[in-house]
Amino acid sequence: MTDKPKESFPCSECQAGMMHMQHMTYFTWLDEELVTVPNFPAWVCDMCGRREYDAQAISWLTTILNPETGKASASKRRPRPTLKKHSGTRPTP
Ligand SMILES: [Zn+2]
């Protein structure tokens, strides 16, 4: 029985160390600007020092750094759904 959440896993690089969650400053380039993200979750091997950034965190970061991804439908703007404020027929539950 595993009563603890998964906090570490074997390193895929050296096979001997364990990857541990750490928070560090993540650096990335956005166009020509260096963006730093403090307290970014990353998995770090205690043997070889291999780093693997958390996939979900990367996904989240990519989303906030690329506003275009958030509004992908901006180019092909679809008409707003018409709000019917006085509909004759109510949806019956
Ligand atoms: Zn390792």
PDB file of the backbone (N, CA, C, O) and the ligand in Angstrom, with CONECT records:
HET     ZN  A 101       1
ATOM      1  N   MET A   1       0.836  -1.204   0.000  1.00  0.00           N
ATOM      2  CA  MET A   1       0.000   0.000   0.000  1.00  0.00           C
ATOM      3  C   MET A   1       0.874   1.258   0.000  1.00  0.00           C
ATOM      4  O   MET A   1       1.814   1.375   0.786  1.00  0.00           O
ATOM      5  N   THR A   2       0.563   2.148  -0.848  1.00  0.00           N
ATOM      6  CA  THR A   2       1.302   3.403  -0.873  1.00  0.00           C
ATOM      7  C   THR A   2       0.465   4.468  -0.186  1.00  0.00           C
ATOM      8  O   THR A   2      -0.582   4.892  -0.675  1.00  0.00           O
ATOM      9  N   ASP A   3       0.959   4.874   0.940  1.00  0.00           N
ATOM     10  CA  ASP A   3       0.204   5.877   1.697  1.00  0.00           C
ATOM     11  C   ASP A   3       0.770   7.279   1.503  1.00  0.00           C
ATOM     12  O   ASP A   3       0.219   8.259   2.005  1.00  0.00           O
ATOM     13  N   LYS A   4       1.860   7.360   0.778  1.00  0.00           N
ATOM     14  CA  LYS A   4       2.452   8.683   0.559  1.00  0.00           C
ATOM     15  C   LYS A   4       2.276   9.096  -0.891  1.00  0.00           C
ATOM     16  O   LYS A   4       2.310   8.257  -1.792  1.00  0.00           O
ATOM     17  N   PRO A   5       2.090  10.367  -1.111  1.00  0.00           N
ATOM     18  CA  PRO A   5       2.071  10.850  -2.501  1.00  0.00           C
ATOM     19  C   PRO A   5       3.440  10.711  -3.131  1.00  0.00           C
ATOM     20  O   PRO A   5       4.455  10.694  -2.435  1.00  0.00           O
ATOM     21  N   LYS A   6       3.465  10.612  -4.435  1.00  0.00           N
ATOM     22  CA  LYS A   6       4.726  10.409  -5.138  1.00  0.00           C
ATOM     23  C   LYS A   6       5.567  11.680  -5.087  1.00  0.00           C
ATOM     24  O   LYS A   6       5.271  12.668  -5.759  1.00  0.00           O
ATOM     25  N   GLU A   7       6.608  11.633  -4.286  1.00  0.00           N
ATOM     26  CA  GLU A   7       7.423  12.830  -4.123  1.00  0.00           C
ATOM     27  C   GLU A   7       8.763  12.697  -4.824  1.00  0.00           C
ATOM     28  O   GLU A   7       9.489  13.680  -4.973  1.00  0.00           O
ATOM     29  N   SER A   8       9.086  11.514  -5.245  1.00  0.00           N
ATOM     30  CA  SER A   8      10.354  11.329  -5.934  1.00  0.00           C
ATOM     31  C   SER A   8      10.247  10.098  -6.818  1.00  0.00           C
ATOM     32  O   SER A   8       9.409   9.224  -6.598  1.00  0.00           O
ATOM     33  N   PHE A   9      11.103  10.048  -7.812  1.00  0.00           N
ATOM     34  CA  PHE A   9      11.125   8.880  -8.679  1.00  0.00           C
ATOM     35  C   PHE A   9      12.543   8.696  -9.202  1.00  0.00           C
ATOM     36  O   PHE A   9      13.318   9.652  -9.248  1.00  0.00           O
ATOM     37  N   PRO A  10      12.882   7.489  -9.591  1.00  0.00           N
ATOM     38  CA  PRO A  10      14.258   7.223 -10.032  1.00  0.00           C
ATOM     39  C   PRO A  10      14.638   8.075 -11.236  1.00  0.00           C
ATOM     40  O   PRO A  10      13.829   8.332 -12.127  1.00  0.00           O
ATOM     41  N   CYS A  11      15.865   8.491 -11.230  1.00  0.00           N
ATOM     42  CA  CYS A  11      16.364   9.317 -12.325  1.00  0.00           C
ATOM     43  C   CYS A  11      16.484   8.471 -13.591  1.00  0.00           C
ATOM     44  O   CYS A  11      16.955   7.334 -13.559  1.00  0.00           O
ATOM     45  N   SER A  12      16.053   9.046 -14.685  1.00  0.00           N
ATOM     46  CA  SER A  12      16.139   8.329 -15.956  1.00  0.00           C
ATOM     47  C   SER A  12      17.516   8.484 -16.590  1.00  0.00           C
ATOM     48  O   SER A  12      17.833   7.818 -17.576  1.00  0.00           O
ATOM     49  N   GLU A  13      18.321   9.356 -16.025  1.00  0.00           N
ATOM     50  CA  GLU A  13      19.637   9.616 -16.605  1.00  0.00           C
ATOM     51  C   GLU A  13      20.684   8.662 -16.026  1.00  0.00           C
ATOM     52  O   GLU A  13      21.368   7.947 -16.758  1.00  0.00           O
ATOM     53  N   CYS A  14      20.791   8.670 -14.705  1.00  0.00           N
ATOM     54  CA  CYS A  14      21.864   7.888 -14.087  1.00  0.00           C
ATOM     55  C   CYS A  14      21.329   6.593 -13.464  1.00  0.00           C
ATOM     56  O   CYS A  14      22.104   5.716 -13.079  1.00  0.00           O
ATOM     57  N   GLN A  15      20.013   6.482 -13.370  1.00  0.00           N
ATOM     58  CA  GLN A  15      19.370   5.275 -12.840  1.00  0.00           C
ATOM     59  C   GLN A  15      19.696   5.025 -11.373  1.00  0.00           C
ATOM     60  O   GLN A  15      19.168   4.083 -10.781  1.00  0.00           O
ATOM     61  N   ALA A  16      20.527   5.820 -10.792  1.00  0.00           N
ATOM     62  CA  ALA A  16      20.941   5.597  -9.410  1.00  0.00           C
ATOM     63  C   ALA A  16      20.354   6.636  -8.468  1.00  0.00           C
ATOM     64  O   ALA A  16      20.032   6.341  -7.317  1.00  0.00           O
ATOM     65  N   GLY A  17      20.223   7.830  -8.964  1.00  0.00           N
ATOM     66  CA  GLY A  17      19.716   8.903  -8.119  1.00  0.00           C
ATOM     67  C   GLY A  17      18.196   8.954  -8.120  1.00  0.00           C
ATOM     68  O   GLY A  17      17.526   8.230  -8.856  1.00  0.00           O
ATOM     69  N   MET A  18      17.681   9.825  -7.279  1.00  0.00           N
ATOM     70  CA  MET A  18      16.247  10.023  -7.216  1.00  0.00           C
ATOM     71  C   MET A  18      15.942  11.471  -7.583  1.00  0.00           C
ATOM     72  O   MET A  18      16.652  12.400  -7.198  1.00  0.00           O
ATOM     73  N   MET A  19      14.871  11.626  -8.332  1.00  0.00           N
ATOM     74  CA  MET A  19      14.446  12.968  -8.696  1.00  0.00           C
ATOM     75  C   MET A  19      13.571  13.513  -7.581  1.00  0.00           C
ATOM     76  O   MET A  19      12.627  12.859  -7.138  1.00  0.00           O
ATOM     77  N   HIS A  20      13.891  14.702  -7.139  1.00  0.00           N
ATOM     78  CA  HIS A  20      13.115  15.328  -6.083  1.00  0.00           C
ATOM     79  C   HIS A  20      12.554  16.655  -6.580  1.00  0.00           C
ATOM     80  O   HIS A  20      13.178  17.371  -7.363  1.00  0.00           O
ATOM     81  N   MET A  21      11.369  16.948  -6.099  1.00  0.00           N
ATOM     82  CA  MET A  21      10.755  18.212  -6.469  1.00  0.00           C
ATOM     83  C   MET A  21      11.458  19.363  -5.756  1.00  0.00           C
ATOM     84  O   MET A  21      11.614  19.374  -4.535  1.00  0.00           O
ATOM     85  N   GLN A  22      11.869  20.319  -6.560  1.00  0.00           N
ATOM     86  CA  GLN A  22      12.463  21.522  -5.985  1.00  0.00           C
ATOM     87  C   GLN A  22      11.863  22.727  -6.681  1.00  0.00           C
ATOM     88  O   GLN A  22      11.305  22.640  -7.775  1.00  0.00           O
ATOM     89  N   HIS A  23      11.999  23.836  -6.015  1.00  0.00           N
ATOM     90  CA  HIS A  23      11.521  25.066  -6.633  1.00  0.00           C
ATOM     91  C   HIS A  23      12.708  25.966  -6.915  1.00  0.00           C
ATOM     92  O   HIS A  23      13.492  26.301  -6.027  1.00  0.00           O
ATOM     93  N   MET A  24      12.813  26.337  -8.142  1.00  0.00           N
ATOM     94  CA  MET A  24      13.945  27.165  -8.552  1.00  0.00           C
ATOM     95  C   MET A  24      13.462  28.202  -9.548  1.00  0.00           C
ATOM     96  O   MET A  24      12.331  28.173 -10.033  1.00  0.00           O
ATOM     97  N   THR A  25      14.362  29.105  -9.823  1.00  0.00           N
ATOM     98  CA  THR A  25      14.017  30.141 -10.797  1.00  0.00           C
ATOM     99  C   THR A  25      14.187  29.585 -12.203  1.00  0.00           C
ATOM    100  O   THR A  25      15.253  29.085 -12.564  1.00  0.00           O
ATOM    101  N   TYR A  26      13.154  29.679 -12.966  1.00  0.00           N
ATOM    102  CA  TYR A  26      13.166  29.161 -14.324  1.00  0.00           C
ATOM    103  C   TYR A  26      13.429  30.308 -15.291  1.00  0.00           C
ATOM    104  O   TYR A  26      12.802  31.365 -15.217  1.00  0.00           O
ATOM    105  N   PHE A  27      14.358  30.075 -16.186  1.00  0.00           N
ATOM    106  CA  PHE A  27      14.698  31.098 -17.173  1.00  0.00           C
ATOM    107  C   PHE A  27      14.231  30.647 -18.553  1.00  0.00           C
ATOM    108  O   PHE A  27      14.428  29.498 -18.946  1.00  0.00           O
ATOM    109  N   THR A  28      13.634  31.534 -19.249  1.00  0.00           N
ATOM    110  CA  THR A  28      13.267  31.221 -20.626  1.00  0.00           C
ATOM    111  C   THR A  28      13.269  32.511 -21.434  1.00  0.00           C
ATOM    112  O   THR A  28      13.132  33.608 -20.894  1.00  0.00           O
ATOM    113  N   TRP A  29      13.423  32.351 -22.713  1.00  0.00           N
ATOM    114  CA  TRP A  29      13.448  33.503 -23.599  1.00  0.00           C
ATOM    115  C   TRP A  29      12.098  33.646 -24.280  1.00  0.00           C
ATOM    116  O   TRP A  29      11.559  32.711 -24.874  1.00  0.00           O
ATOM    117  N   LEU A  30      11.579  34.858 -24.166  1.00  0.00           N
ATOM    118  CA  LEU A  30      10.341  35.159 -24.863  1.00  0.00           C
ATOM    119  C   LEU A  30      10.687  36.238 -25.876  1.00  0.00           C
ATOM    120  O   LEU A  30      10.906  37.399 -25.530  1.00  0.00           O
ATOM    121  N   ASP A  31      10.728  35.823 -27.137  1.00  0.00           N
ATOM    122  CA  ASP A  31      11.254  36.706 -28.185  1.00  0.00           C
ATOM    123  C   ASP A  31      12.673  37.115 -27.798  1.00  0.00           C
ATOM    124  O   ASP A  31      13.573  36.276 -27.794  1.00  0.00           O
ATOM    125  N   GLU A  32      12.885  38.381 -27.475  1.00  0.00           N
ATOM    126  CA  GLU A  32      14.233  38.798 -27.114  1.00  0.00           C
ATOM    127  C   GLU A  32      14.314  39.209 -25.657  1.00  0.00           C
ATOM    128  O   GLU A  32      15.269  39.856 -25.228  1.00  0.00           O
ATOM    129  N   GLU A  33      13.313  38.829 -24.916  1.00  0.00           N
ATOM    130  CA  GLU A  33      13.303  39.157 -23.502  1.00  0.00           C
ATOM    131  C   GLU A  33      13.551  37.911 -22.684  1.00  0.00           C
ATOM    132  O   GLU A  33      12.994  36.844 -22.941  1.00  0.00           O
ATOM    133  N   LEU A  34      14.417  38.081 -21.678  1.00  0.00           N
ATOM    134  CA  LEU A  34      14.658  36.968 -20.770  1.00  0.00           C
ATOM    135  C   LEU A  34      13.606  37.010 -19.673  1.00  0.00           C
ATOM    136  O   LEU A  34      13.477  37.996 -18.946  1.00  0.00           O
ATOM    137  N   VAL A  35      12.875  35.944 -19.573  1.00  0.00           N
ATOM    138  CA  VAL A  35      11.817  35.871 -18.583  1.00  0.00           C
ATOM    139  C   VAL A  35      12.268  34.949 -17.460  1.00  0.00           C
ATOM    140  O   VAL A  35      12.732  33.836 -17.706  1.00  0.00           O
ATOM    141  N   THR A  36      12.132  35.412 -16.247  1.00  0.00           N
ATOM    142  CA  THR A  36      12.478  34.583 -15.099  1.00  0.00           C
ATOM    143  C   THR A  36      11.221  34.294 -14.306  1.00  0.00           C
ATOM    144  O   THR A  36      10.410  35.179 -14.035  1.00  0.00           O
ATOM    145  N   VAL A  37      11.084  33.051 -13.949  1.00  0.00           N
ATOM    146  CA  VAL A  37       9.926  32.643 -13.166  1.00  0.00           C
ATOM    147  C   VAL A  37      10.420  32.076 -11.836  1.00  0.00           C
ATOM    148  O   VAL A  37      10.953  30.967 -11.803  1.00  0.00           O
ATOM    149  N   PRO A  38      10.256  32.806 -10.762  1.00  0.00           N
ATOM    150  CA  PRO A  38      10.725  32.309  -9.463  1.00  0.00           C
ATOM    151  C   PRO A  38       9.832  31.197  -8.940  1.00  0.00           C
ATOM    152  O   PRO A  38       8.650  31.104  -9.271  1.00  0.00           O
ATOM    153  N   ASN A  39      10.434  30.366  -8.121  1.00  0.00           N
ATOM    154  CA  ASN A  39       9.691  29.281  -7.471  1.00  0.00           C
ATOM    155  C   ASN A  39       9.012  28.369  -8.470  1.00  0.00           C
ATOM    156  O   ASN A  39       7.864  27.963  -8.291  1.00  0.00           O
ATOM    157  N   PHE A  40       9.737  28.059  -9.515  1.00  0.00           N
ATOM    158  CA  PHE A  40       9.174  27.185 -10.529  1.00  0.00           C
ATOM    159  C   PHE A  40       9.462  25.739 -10.156  1.00  0.00           C
ATOM    160  O   PHE A  40      10.605  25.408  -9.841  1.00  0.00           O
ATOM    161  N   PRO A  41       8.463  24.875 -10.182  1.00  0.00           N
ATOM    162  CA  PRO A  41       8.683  23.479  -9.790  1.00  0.00           C
ATOM    163  C   PRO A  41       9.518  22.723 -10.805  1.00  0.00           C
ATOM    164  O   PRO A  41       9.270  22.776 -12.010  1.00  0.00           O
ATOM    165  N   ALA A  42      10.498  22.028 -10.295  1.00  0.00           N
ATOM    166  CA  ALA A  42      11.359  21.234 -11.174  1.00  0.00           C
ATOM    167  C   ALA A  42      11.804  19.985 -10.418  1.00  0.00           C
ATOM    168  O   ALA A  42      11.925  19.993  -9.193  1.00  0.00           O
ATOM    169  N   TRP A  43      12.039  18.932 -11.160  1.00  0.00           N
ATOM    170  CA  TRP A  43      12.556  17.699 -10.573  1.00  0.00           C
ATOM    171  C   TRP A  43      14.064  17.680 -10.773  1.00  0.00           C
ATOM    172  O   TRP A  43      14.560  17.838 -11.889  1.00  0.00           O
ATOM    173  N   VAL A  44      14.772  17.487  -9.688  1.00  0.00           N
ATOM    174  CA  VAL A  44      16.233  17.506  -9.749  1.00  0.00           C
ATOM    175  C   VAL A  44      16.770  16.209  -9.172  1.00  0.00           C
ATOM    176  O   VAL A  44      16.373  15.779  -8.089  1.00  0.00           O
ATOM    177  N   CYS A  45      17.682  15.595  -9.916  1.00  0.00           N
ATOM    178  CA  CYS A  45      18.305  14.366  -9.459  1.00  0.00           C
ATOM    179  C   CYS A  45      19.349  14.688  -8.397  1.00  0.00           C
ATOM    180  O   CYS A  45      20.132  15.628  -8.534  1.00  0.00           O
ATOM    181  N   ASP A  46      19.339  13.885  -7.333  1.00  0.00           N
ATOM    182  CA  ASP A  46      20.302  14.152  -6.266  1.00  0.00           C
ATOM    183  C   ASP A  46      21.658  13.511  -6.554  1.00  0.00           C
ATOM    184  O   ASP A  46      22.609  13.691  -5.794  1.00  0.00           O
ATOM    185  N   MET A  47      21.739  12.779  -7.631  1.00  0.00           N
ATOM    186  CA  MET A  47      23.022  12.159  -7.983  1.00  0.00           C
ATOM    187  C   MET A  47      23.722  12.924  -9.105  1.00  0.00           C
ATOM    188  O   MET A  47      24.846  13.397  -8.935  1.00  0.00           O
ATOM    189  N   CYS A  48      23.069  13.038 -10.221  1.00  0.00           N
ATOM    190  CA  CYS A  48      23.735  13.636 -11.379  1.00  0.00           C
ATOM    191  C   CYS A  48      23.274  15.073 -11.635  1.00  0.00           C
ATOM    192  O   CYS A  48      23.855  15.782 -12.457  1.00  0.00           O
ATOM    193  N   GLY A  49      22.252  15.485 -10.939  1.00  0.00           N
ATOM    194  CA  GLY A  49      21.823  16.868 -11.079  1.00  0.00           C
ATOM    195  C   GLY A  49      20.934  17.123 -12.283  1.00  0.00           C
ATOM    196  O   GLY A  49      20.713  18.268 -12.679  1.00  0.00           O
ATOM    197  N   ARG A  50      20.436  16.058 -12.852  1.00  0.00           N
ATOM    198  CA  ARG A  50      19.560  16.215 -14.002  1.00  0.00           C
ATOM    199  C   ARG A  50      18.295  16.970 -13.595  1.00  0.00           C
ATOM    200  O   ARG A  50      17.733  16.737 -12.525  1.00  0.00           O
ATOM    201  N   ARG A  51      17.868  17.859 -14.451  1.00  0.00           N
ATOM    202  CA  ARG A  51      16.673  18.634 -14.159  1.00  0.00           C
ATOM    203  C   ARG A  51      15.574  18.271 -15.130  1.00  0.00           C
ATOM    204  O   ARG A  51      15.781  18.132 -16.335  1.00  0.00           O
ATOM    205  N   GLU A  52      14.412  18.127 -14.560  1.00  0.00           N
ATOM    206  CA  GLU A  52      13.242  17.961 -15.414  1.00  0.00           C
ATOM    207  C   GLU A  52      12.166  18.875 -14.874  1.00  0.00           C
ATOM    208  O   GLU A  52      11.746  18.765 -13.722  1.00  0.00           O
ATOM    209  N   TYR A  53      11.740  19.761 -15.714  1.00  0.00           N
ATOM    210  CA  TYR A  53      10.703  20.663 -15.260  1.00  0.00           C
ATOM    211  C   TYR A  53       9.362  19.956 -15.314  1.00  0.00           C
ATOM    212  O   TYR A  53       9.111  19.088 -16.150  1.00  0.00           O
ATOM    213  N   ASP A  54       8.533  20.357 -14.404  1.00  0.00           N
ATOM    214  CA  ASP A  54       7.227  19.740 -14.301  1.00  0.00           C
ATOM    215  C   ASP A  54       6.418  20.018 -15.568  1.00  0.00           C
ATOM    216  O   ASP A  54       6.276  21.166 -15.991  1.00  0.00           O
ATOM    217  N   ALA A  55       5.905  18.973 -16.147  1.00  0.00           N
ATOM    218  CA  ALA A  55       5.221  19.113 -17.436  1.00  0.00           C
ATOM    219  C   ALA A  55       4.006  20.029 -17.327  1.00  0.00           C
ATOM    220  O   ALA A  55       3.738  20.835 -18.218  1.00  0.00           O
ATOM    221  N   GLN A  56       3.295  19.895 -16.248  1.00  0.00           N
ATOM    222  CA  GLN A  56       2.111  20.739 -16.082  1.00  0.00           C
ATOM    223  C   GLN A  56       2.505  22.197 -15.899  1.00  0.00           C
ATOM    224  O   GLN A  56       1.845  23.105 -16.403  1.00  0.00           O
ATOM    225  N   ALA A  57       3.598  22.400 -15.165  1.00  0.00           N
ATOM    226  CA  ALA A  57       4.049  23.772 -14.950  1.00  0.00           C
ATOM    227  C   ALA A  57       4.525  24.392 -16.252  1.00  0.00           C
ATOM    228  O   ALA A  57       4.282  25.570 -16.517  1.00  0.00           O
ATOM    229  N   ILE A  58       5.208  23.587 -17.068  1.00  0.00           N
ATOM    230  CA  ILE A  58       5.658  24.067 -18.366  1.00  0.00           C
ATOM    231  C   ILE A  58       4.456  24.436 -19.239  1.00  0.00           C
ATOM    232  O   ILE A  58       4.446  25.462 -19.919  1.00  0.00           O
ATOM    233  N   SER A  59       3.467  23.582 -19.196  1.00  0.00           N
ATOM    234  CA  SER A  59       2.269  23.838 -19.979  1.00  0.00           C
ATOM    235  C   SER A  59       1.596  25.138 -19.536  1.00  0.00           C
ATOM    236  O   SER A  59       1.144  25.946 -20.347  1.00  0.00           O
ATOM    237  N   TRP A  60       1.551  25.299 -18.228  1.00  0.00           N
ATOM    238  CA  TRP A  60       0.951  26.512 -17.680  1.00  0.00           C
ATOM    239  C   TRP A  60       1.756  27.738 -18.074  1.00  0.00           C
ATOM    240  O   TRP A  60       1.200  28.777 -18.430  1.00  0.00           O
ATOM    241  N   LEU A  61       3.075  27.599 -18.005  1.00  0.00           N
ATOM    242  CA  LEU A  61       3.944  28.723 -18.329  1.00  0.00           C
ATOM    243  C   LEU A  61       3.819  29.086 -19.800  1.00  0.00           C
ATOM    244  O   LEU A  61       3.763  30.264 -20.155  1.00  0.00           O
ATOM    245  N   THR A  62       3.777  28.082 -20.642  1.00  0.00           N
ATOM    246  CA  THR A  62       3.649  28.323 -22.071  1.00  0.00           C
ATOM    247  C   THR A  62       2.358  29.075 -22.378  1.00  0.00           C
ATOM    248  O   THR A  62       2.305  29.946 -23.246  1.00  0.00           O
ATOM    249  N   THR A  63       1.343  28.712 -21.646  1.00  0.00           N
ATOM    250  CA  THR A  63       0.059  29.359 -21.876  1.00  0.00           C
ATOM    251  C   THR A  63       0.095  30.829 -21.497  1.00  0.00           C
ATOM    252  O   THR A  63      -0.417  31.676 -22.230  1.00  0.00           O
ATOM    253  N   ILE A  64       0.698  31.135 -20.354  1.00  0.00           N
ATOM    254  CA  ILE A  64       0.697  32.536 -19.933  1.00  0.00           C
ATOM    255  C   ILE A  64       1.720  33.356 -20.698  1.00  0.00           C
ATOM    256  O   ILE A  64       1.583  34.574 -20.809  1.00  0.00           O
ATOM    257  N   LEU A  65       2.742  32.701 -21.224  1.00  0.00           N
ATOM    258  CA  LEU A  65       3.753  33.443 -21.974  1.00  0.00           C
ATOM    259  C   LEU A  65       3.334  33.662 -23.416  1.00  0.00           C
ATOM    260  O   LEU A  65       3.812  34.587 -24.072  1.00  0.00           O
ATOM    261  N   ASN A  66       2.457  32.829 -23.903  1.00  0.00           N
ATOM    262  CA  ASN A  66       1.990  32.971 -25.274  1.00  0.00           C
ATOM    263  C   ASN A  66       0.498  33.267 -25.271  1.00  0.00           C
ATOM    264  O   ASN A  66      -0.328  32.357 -25.346  1.00  0.00           O
ATOM    265  N   PRO A  67       0.172  34.508 -25.186  1.00  0.00           N
ATOM    266  CA  PRO A  67      -1.257  34.861 -25.135  1.00  0.00           C
ATOM    267  C   PRO A  67      -2.002  34.399 -26.379  1.00  0.00           C
ATOM    268  O   PRO A  67      -3.221  34.232 -26.358  1.00  0.00           O
ATOM    269  N   GLU A  68      -1.263  34.194 -27.454  1.00  0.00           N
ATOM    270  CA  GLU A  68      -1.911  33.760 -28.690  1.00  0.00           C
ATOM    271  C   GLU A  68      -2.569  32.401 -28.529  1.00  0.00           C
ATOM    272  O   GLU A  68      -3.610  32.125 -29.125  1.00  0.00           O
ATOM    273  N   THR A  69      -1.952  31.563 -27.720  1.00  0.00           N
ATOM    274  CA  THR A  69      -2.510  30.233 -27.544  1.00  0.00           C
ATOM    275  C   THR A  69      -3.844  30.287 -26.819  1.00  0.00           C
ATOM    276  O   THR A  69      -4.721  29.446 -27.018  1.00  0.00           O
ATOM    277  N   GLY A  70      -3.970  31.312 -25.963  1.00  0.00           N
ATOM    278  CA  GLY A  70      -5.205  31.414 -25.202  1.00  0.00           C
ATOM    279  C   GLY A  70      -6.362  31.884 -26.053  1.00  0.00           C
ATOM    280  O   GLY A  70      -7.513  31.511 -25.826  1.00  0.00           O
ATOM    281  N   LYS A  71      -6.042  32.713 -27.045  1.00  0.00           N
ATOM    282  CA  LYS A  71      -7.118  33.206 -27.897  1.00  0.00           C
ATOM    283  C   LYS A  71      -6.890  32.737 -29.323  1.00  0.00           C
ATOM    284  O   LYS A  71      -6.702  33.531 -30.246  1.00  0.00           O
ATOM    285  N   ALA A  72      -6.913  31.443 -29.467  1.00  0.00           N
ATOM    286  CA  ALA A  72      -6.673  30.870 -30.782  1.00  0.00           C
ATOM    287  C   ALA A  72      -7.823  31.174 -31.722  1.00  0.00           C
ATOM    288  O   ALA A  72      -7.664  31.169 -32.943  1.00  0.00           O
ATOM    289  N   SER A  73      -8.972  31.437 -31.147  1.00  0.00           N
ATOM    290  CA  SER A  73     -10.146  31.673 -31.979  1.00  0.00           C
ATOM    291  C   SER A  73     -10.289  33.154 -32.324  1.00  0.00           C
ATOM    292  O   SER A  73     -11.312  33.579 -32.860  1.00  0.00           O
ATOM    293  N   ALA A  74      -9.255  33.931 -32.013  1.00  0.00           N
ATOM    294  CA  ALA A  74      -9.356  35.369 -32.247  1.00  0.00           C
ATOM    295  C   ALA A  74      -9.388  35.674 -33.737  1.00  0.00           C
ATOM    296  O   ALA A  74     -10.096  36.580 -34.177  1.00  0.00           O
ATOM    297  N   SER A  75      -8.620  34.914 -34.511  1.00  0.00           N
ATOM    298  CA  SER A  75      -8.548  35.198 -35.933  1.00  0.00           C
ATOM    299  C   SER A  75      -9.859  34.843 -36.633  1.00  0.00           C
ATOM    300  O   SER A  75     -10.374  35.579 -37.475  1.00  0.00           O
ATOM    301  N   LYS A  76     -10.358  33.703 -36.248  1.00  0.00           N
ATOM    302  CA  LYS A  76     -11.650  33.312 -36.836  1.00  0.00           C
ATOM    303  C   LYS A  76     -12.736  33.544 -35.794  1.00  0.00           C
ATOM    304  O   LYS A  76     -13.228  32.631 -35.130  1.00  0.00           O
ATOM    305  N   ARG A  77     -13.068  34.802 -35.697  1.00  0.00           N
ATOM    306  CA  ARG A  77     -14.019  35.207 -34.678  1.00  0.00           C
ATOM    307  C   ARG A  77     -15.415  34.702 -35.030  1.00  0.00           C
ATOM    308  O   ARG A  77     -15.961  34.977 -36.098  1.00  0.00           O
ATOM    309  N   ARG A  78     -15.944  33.978 -34.112  1.00  0.00           N
ATOM    310  CA  ARG A  78     -17.293  33.485 -34.381  1.00  0.00           C
ATOM    311  C   ARG A  78     -18.307  34.398 -33.699  1.00  0.00           C
ATOM    312  O   ARG A  78     -18.027  34.990 -32.656  1.00  0.00           O
ATOM    313  N   PRO A  79     -19.442  34.498 -34.281  1.00  0.00           N
ATOM    314  CA  PRO A  79     -20.444  35.408 -33.721  1.00  0.00           C
ATOM    315  C   PRO A  79     -20.881  34.984 -32.333  1.00  0.00           C
ATOM    316  O   PRO A  79     -20.970  33.798 -32.014  1.00  0.00           O
ATOM    317  N   ARG A  80     -21.146  35.974 -31.536  1.00  0.00           N
ATOM    318  CA  ARG A  80     -21.590  35.669 -30.186  1.00  0.00           C
ATOM    319  C   ARG A  80     -22.938  34.960 -30.211  1.00  0.00           C
ATOM    320  O   ARG A  80     -23.798  35.241 -31.045  1.00  0.00           O
ATOM    321  N   PRO A  81     -23.087  34.064 -29.301  1.00  0.00           N
ATOM    322  CA  PRO A  81     -24.409  33.445 -29.180  1.00  0.00           C
ATOM    323  C   PRO A  81     -25.401  34.480 -28.681  1.00  0.00           C
ATOM    324  O   PRO A  81     -25.140  35.206 -27.721  1.00  0.00           O
ATOM    325  N   THR A  82     -26.510  34.532 -29.329  1.00  0.00           N
ATOM    326  CA  THR A  82     -27.497  35.539 -28.970  1.00  0.00           C
ATOM    327  C   THR A  82     -28.175  35.152 -27.661  1.00  0.00           C
ATOM    328  O   THR A  82     -28.697  34.050 -27.490  1.00  0.00           O
ATOM    329  N   LEU A  83     -28.138  36.111 -26.757  1.00  0.00           N
ATOM    330  CA  LEU A  83     -28.773  35.840 -25.475  1.00  0.00           C
ATOM    331  C   LEU A  83     -30.258  36.167 -25.575  1.00  0.00           C
ATOM    332  O   LEU A  83     -30.654  37.295 -25.868  1.00  0.00           O
ATOM    333  N   LYS A  84     -31.026  35.187 -25.331  1.00  0.00           N
ATOM    334  CA  LYS A  84     -32.471  35.411 -25.344  1.00  0.00           C
ATOM    335  C   LYS A  84     -32.930  35.737 -23.934  1.00  0.00           C
ATOM    336  O   LYS A  84     -32.962  34.880 -23.051  1.00  0.00           O
ATOM    337  N   LYS A  85     -33.277  36.976 -23.755  1.00  0.00           N
ATOM    338  CA  LYS A  85     -33.672  37.376 -22.405  1.00  0.00           C
ATOM    339  C   LYS A  85     -35.139  37.091 -22.145  1.00  0.00           C
ATOM    340  O   LYS A  85     -35.561  36.928 -21.000  1.00  0.00           O
ATOM    341  N   HIS A  86     -35.878  37.035 -23.177  1.00  0.00           N
ATOM    342  CA  HIS A  86     -37.298  36.758 -22.987  1.00  0.00           C
ATOM    343  C   HIS A  86     -37.720  35.634 -23.932  1.00  0.00           C
ATOM    344  O   HIS A  86     -38.387  35.835 -24.947  1.00  0.00           O
ATOM    345  N   SER A  87     -37.298  34.475 -23.540  1.00  0.00           N
ATOM    346  CA  SER A  87     -37.666  33.330 -24.354  1.00  0.00           C
ATOM    347  C   SER A  87     -39.060  32.837 -23.925  1.00  0.00           C
ATOM    348  O   SER A  87     -39.407  32.813 -22.744  1.00  0.00           O
ATOM    349  N   GLY A  88     -39.801  32.465 -24.900  1.00  0.00           N
ATOM    350  CA  GLY A  88     -41.167  32.032 -24.603  1.00  0.00           C
ATOM    351  C   GLY A  88     -41.191  30.674 -23.921  1.00  0.00           C
ATOM    352  O   GLY A  88     -42.003  30.412 -23.034  1.00  0.00           O
ATOM    353  N   THR A  89     -40.293  29.833 -24.354  1.00  0.00           N
ATOM    354  CA  THR A  89     -40.333  28.495 -23.796  1.00  0.00           C
ATOM    355  C   THR A  89     -39.190  28.306 -22.808  1.00  0.00           C
ATOM    356  O   THR A  89     -38.021  28.463 -23.160  1.00  0.00           O
ATOM    357  N   ARG A  90     -39.519  27.984 -21.625  1.00  0.00           N
ATOM    358  CA  ARG A  90     -38.489  27.701 -20.632  1.00  0.00           C
ATOM    359  C   ARG A  90     -38.083  26.232 -20.739  1.00  0.00           C
ATOM    360  O   ARG A  90     -38.917  25.354 -20.960  1.00  0.00           O
ATOM    361  N   PRO A  91     -36.784  25.988 -20.578  1.00  0.00           N
ATOM    362  CA  PRO A  91     -36.364  24.575 -20.524  1.00  0.00           C
ATOM    363  C   PRO A  91     -36.901  23.909 -19.277  1.00  0.00           C
ATOM    364  O   PRO A  91     -36.677  24.374 -18.159  1.00  0.00           O
ATOM    365  N   THR A  92     -37.581  22.866 -19.470  1.00  0.00           N
ATOM    366  CA  THR A  92     -38.128  22.146 -18.330  1.00  0.00           C
ATOM    367  C   THR A  92     -37.098  21.148 -17.808  1.00  0.00           C
ATOM    368  O   THR A  92     -36.516  20.385 -18.579  1.00  0.00           O
ATOM    369  N   PRO A  93     -36.884  21.157 -16.536  1.00  0.00           N
ATOM    370  CA  PRO A  93     -35.895  20.251 -15.949  1.00  0.00           C
ATOM    371  C   PRO A  93     -36.308  18.798 -16.022  1.00  0.00           C
ATOM    372  O   PRO A  93     -35.571  17.923 -15.566  1.00  0.00           O
TER     373      PRO A  93
HETATM  374 ZN    ZN A 101      20.516  11.212 -12.069  1.00  0.00          ZN2+
END
